[in-house]
Amino acid sequence: MANQQAAVTVTGFVAGDPTLGGTESFRVLTFRMGSTRSRLNPTTRQWEDYGTAWVGVKAFRALAVNAASSVRRGDRIIVVGSLITEQWTNEQGEPRSRTVLEATNIGHDSNSQHHPLFFSYTVKKGKMWMKPGSSRFPRLPGIFFQVF
C-alpha cells in the first residue's frame, strides 16, 4: 500500500527573508509566508480581509536553490507541497511541534499586480523600452523590444 499525502496549494506572500542553508550537496530553503483570505461584502461592495494564516515553508535541493535566487520578502507566491508536523523537545524538556509546508513547487503569482517581473514601459518611435519594476535588476538599465 502506498503512503501518500494530498498536495496542498497555498497562495500568499513571502513574510520574511528566505534563508538558504543545508550542505553543499543538500540545500534547504526556509521562509514564512502569509495567506490572507478576502471576500466581497455584498452590502458594501468592498473587499474585506479575514485573518492571515502564517505557514512555515521548506524547500530542498534544486527547488531550494532556484527559489532562493528568485523569491524575496513581499513577493506574491503560490506554493504546492505536503503539510508535515515537525516535533522536537526544547531545552526545558517540553515537547514542541509546528506544521510546515514541504514545497514541491514554488512560483510567483501572476494574478497579482505586484508580480516582481512586471515591467513599466514607454513606446517611442515604434520601439518599446521596458524598465524592470524591481530593484532586483540593478544591472539592467532597460530592455529593448522592437514593436511591429
C-alpha positions in Angstrom: 0.0 0.0 0.0 1.3 3.4 -0.9 1.7 6.0 1.8 0.8 9.4 0.2 -0.3 12.7 1.4 -2.6 15.0 -0.5 -0.9 18.0 -2.1 -1.8 21.4 -0.6 -1.8 24.7 -2.6 -1.3 27.9 -0.7 -1.3 31.4 -2.2 0.0 34.3 -0.3 3.1 36.5 0.2 6.6 35.9 1.5 6.6 37.2 5.0 10.3 37.1 5.8 13.7 36.9 4.0 14.2 33.4 2.7 17.2 31.6 4.3 19.3 29.2 2.3 21.1 26.6 4.4 21.9 22.9 4.5 25.0 21.5 2.9 26.6 21.9 -0.5 25.0 18.6 -1.7 21.7 19.1 0.1 20.4 22.7 0.1 17.4 23.7 2.3 15.4 26.9 1.9 13.2 28.1 4.7 10.8 31.1 4.9 7.5 32.1 6.3 4.5 33.0 4.2 1.2 34.6 5.0 -2.1 33.8 3.3 -4.9 36.3 3.8 -8.4 35.4 2.7 -10.8 38.1 1.5 -14.3 38.2 0.3 -16.6 40.8 -1.4 -19.1 42.2 1.1 -22.4 42.1 -0.8 -23.8 45.0 1.2 -20.9 47.5 1.0 -19.4 46.0 -2.3 -16.0 46.3 -0.7 -13.4 43.6 -0.3 -12.8 42.6 3.3 -9.8 40.7 4.6 -10.1 37.9 7.2 -7.3 36.7 9.4 -3.9 35.8 8.0 -2.7 32.2 8.2 1.0 32.0 8.8 2.8 29.0 7.4 6.5 27.9 7.5 7.8 26.7 4.2 10.7 24.4 3.4 12.2 23.5 0.0 15.0 21.1 -0.7 17.8 20.6 -3.3 17.3 22.3 -6.7 14.0 23.9 -5.7 15.7 25.5 -2.7 18.5 27.0 -4.8 16.1 28.2 -7.6 13.6 29.7 -5.2 16.4 31.4 -3.2 17.5 33.2 -6.3 14.0 34.4 -7.3 11.8 34.8 -4.2 12.0 37.9 -2.0 10.1 39.2 1.0 6.8 40.7 -0.1 6.6 38.7 -3.3 3.2 37.2 -4.1 3.7 33.4 -4.5 2.0 30.1 -4.9 3.4 27.1 -3.1 2.4 23.4 -3.6 3.5 20.7 -1.2 2.6 18.5 1.7 1.8 19.5 5.2 4.1 17.9 7.8 4.4 18.2 11.5 7.9 18.7 12.9 8.3 17.6 16.5 11.2 18.3 19.0 11.9 18.8 22.7 13.1 22.2 23.8 15.8 22.9 26.3 13.4 22.7 29.2 12.4 19.2 28.1 8.9 20.3 26.9 7.6 18.7 23.7 7.1 21.2 20.8 5.7 20.9 17.3 4.8 23.0 14.3 3.2 22.5 11.0 5.4 23.1 7.9 4.6 23.1 4.2 7.3 21.0 2.5 7.3 22.5 -1.0 7.3 20.6 -4.2 6.7 23.7 -6.3 7.1 27.4 -5.7 6.2 30.1 -8.2 5.3 33.8 -8.5 1.6 34.5 -8.5 0.9 36.1 -11.9 -2.6 37.0 -10.8 -1.1 39.7 -8.6 -0.3 43.2 -9.8 2.7 43.1 -7.5 4.4 40.4 -9.6 8.1 41.1 -9.3 8.7 40.6 -13.0 6.1 43.1 -14.2 7.7 45.9 -16.2 6.9 49.5 -16.9 7.4 50.6 -20.5 7.3 53.5 -22.9 6.9 53.5 -26.6 8.9 55.9 -28.7 9.1 56.0 -32.5 7.8 52.4 -32.8 10.2 51.0 -30.3 9.2 49.8 -26.8 11.6 50.4 -23.9 10.9 48.3 -20.9 12.4 49.1 -17.5 12.2 46.4 -14.7 9.9 47.5 -11.9 12.0 46.0 -9.2 15.4 46.8 -7.7 16.1 43.1 -8.3 17.5 44.1 -11.7 20.2 46.6 -10.8 22.4 45.9 -13.8 19.7 46.3 -16.4 19.3 49.9 -17.4 16.5 48.9 -19.8 15.4 46.1 -22.1 14.7 47.0 -25.7 12.0 45.4 -27.8 11.0 46.3 -31.4 7.3 46.9 -31.8 6.0 45.6 -35.1 
